[in-house]
Every structure is written in C-alpha cells, then in structure tokens.
Amino acid sequence: MDRARYTAARALMRQEEGGYSNLVLDAALKKQDLTPQQAAFCSSLFYGTLERMLTLDARLAPFLKKPMDRLDPPVRAVLRSGLYQILYMEVPAPAAVNEAVKLVRHLGKTSAGGMVNAVLRRACQSAPQPAYEDEIQRLSVEYSVGRPIVELLHRAYPDRCEEILRASFAHPGLSLRVNTLKTTPEALARALEEEGAEARPGLVPGSLFAQVRGSVTQLEAFRRGEFHVQGQASQYAVACLAPKEGQRAVDLCAAPGGKSITMAQMMHNTGRLFSCDLQASRLRLIRSGLERCGITNTVVYHGDASEFVEEFCGCDRVLCDVPCSGLGVLAKKPDIRYKDLEENESLCSIQKSILKNAARYVKPGGRLVYSTCTLNPAENEEVVRDFLENSEEFSLFLPPFALPTGSSGPWGTTIFPDGEGVDGFFVAILQRRKCT
C-alpha cells in the first residue's frame, strides 16, 4: 500500500466533512512520515482530485451501478484519486488501478476491490459524450465548479464566465512583494536567481513573479525578510490606498499580514499602522511577518472590524479587505469551487457593517479602500453603492493605474483572473470630503 496515496485518500475523506483544504491536508501529512517526494505527490493528488472532482465524477458515473454520493467515502476517495492520476498525472493506468485496489482494501473495503478495478479500467479507456441539460451544467462539469457559482458568474459576466472558469485551473508561479525597506526589485531578482529561482517584474510596482523550486520559506532572501508572498491584486489594493510616510493607517482584516507589511513599507516604516484581525489565533502570523521584514511602526490589534475602536479615529488611510466568498481565487482554494452560497446574504450584511464602521476612522481628506477577492457583484458593487447612497461625505476615487484585466465602473474596479498570476478581485477607493 502506497503511503502517499493512502494519505491523500484519507485527506479527501476528511475534506468531505468540511473544513479548509490546506488545513485538512496539513493535518493528514503530520500523521505520516513521508519523504519530500511522497509529500509532494500526496499534495498534488489531494488538491488535484479536489479541484477536478465534478469532472471525475461525471467520467466515473456511466460505469457505476449507483450514484457516487451513495458509495462509501473510502470508495469515492479511491475512485476519484485513482482516475485523477491516470487522466492528469500521467501515471500509467495499470499502476494506478493496481494501487487503487490495494488502497481500497487497506481502507477496510475489501469487497469493493473488484468494482474499483473494473470501473477505473473502463473509465480511463472510454469517455461517453455527455448529454448536458443546459450550458450551466456543461460549464459546471467541464470546469468542476458547483452549479450555484456557475449560475452566479454566468448571470453577472455572461461574456467572461467561461474565461473566468478556465483561469481557475491555472497554477502560475508565485507573486512576491519586495521589501523596499531592505532591497530593490532588481537586487532581489538577482538574489533569487543566485538561489536557483527565476524572477521577473510583476504588474504592480515593487513586485515580482517568481518560479521557485521547493519551499519559498527555505530561501535565504525570505529568511532575510527581503520579500513576502502576496498576490498582484492584493498588492494593487494597497497601491490604491497609497499610504504615505508619517501617516496613521489601519488594516482592519489583516491576517495573515501581507497587506499590513506592504502598507508599512509604503509608509517607510514611519507613522503608525494598526493591524487588526478578529481571529486571535492568526495574530501570531501577522507578528511573525512584521518581525521578519523589520517592521516596527505597526501595532497588532485583536478585534472585530465591525466594532468601533476610538483609537483608530483620525486615520489618513483605512483598508477594508473584508471576508468574502472568495470566488476570485478558485485556483488557490479548490474547496471554494463547491460552495452553495447560502451564506451570501449574511456575508453581505457583515461586509456592509465593516465598511460603515471603517468610514468612521477616516479623517477629512483621508482615503478608504474597500476590497474583496470575489467576483460576486452583491459583495462588491452593491455594497459600495449602498454605502455611497447613504453617505454624502465620501465619493469614489479613480485608481492610480490599471491592471490589464481590470474593468472600472461607477462603484469600483473589478479585476478578472488572468490565469497568469492575477486573482479575481474588487477594489473601490473612497475619498472623504475635506472640511470647508
């Protein structure tokens, strides 16, 4: 029995019970003493199977005697991961099938061995042309995204829907934020190349795209605090906020801390920055990043972004990168692909509450940025529209520059994922009127 495949199958079974996929896999890996190569195979198999789950299920369904959801969890996990290896990991079919039979027996389902053998052999050899009920079902199956999300994207962006879904399969290199307190983009690129990594300029000033072998945390440049990992769209949101030297600023939903680090660097490590987050367990991530990057102007604060804090009043800059449905980062978080979106109404209520509270901290002439990593208009444009229609003190401010896939409207800028390193995102710059 292959331990990497076993670990991946156990993680897939646990994922069905709920939770964040990265935490589920981390917990599974900690229980097994795998070699780096085994751990890498396990990770690829787990995330890949999760990412392609609806497509795999559709391919397996014609050869099953009962629906996939009525199979025992171990059998589902073995069938899905076995077929994924054959279709997407270039594992020879005989080897993948043989290992799948061993695995399902090891997981206590000895009687299912023959069925697993027969189904996988047939599924990898023939692919009946599916008869889709409608275009939504086709997109859902082919791009392995739940129907509620496909319906939302198709309704909101009919001309871009399939492009957005296609980008959800892209896995580009890392996006890095250069620590300008310690180095320059050019110097960091040279340092990374000396360590065997490849680097090129990013789309946002002060950023790089990089291809790194192994863990980025093992690079000496990382240990020296010369960069942190941060998406281009997230960096763009901070660039739109444009914090300056000597100002007071607050990052209201800060964990894991990347935006706060970028803000502090743009402030030249001067003034005062409050880095706030609701989850106490994640504050250590913020502190760790700030310390590694040499940031000293930041106070880490535990609190609810929707609750008023007197100390934050009179800020020049306020960033609200609010909790959201995450539909712009499907490529990074495969478990989001299957959300039912039932929580959207309560989520929008939280977002509106945070934005309304954040506005109280902005001094006259100051700036507030509202941002999300989703492509749901109800969480983006509608939240900003509702706020501006009920506030005469704020007005929409134009972005300082545009990203290639950005599209601006009357309530903010939507950034569509490009499959090459830019996530789906939304940014609205709100300027408070100066006192007269």
Disulfide bonds with the S-S distance in Angstrom:
none
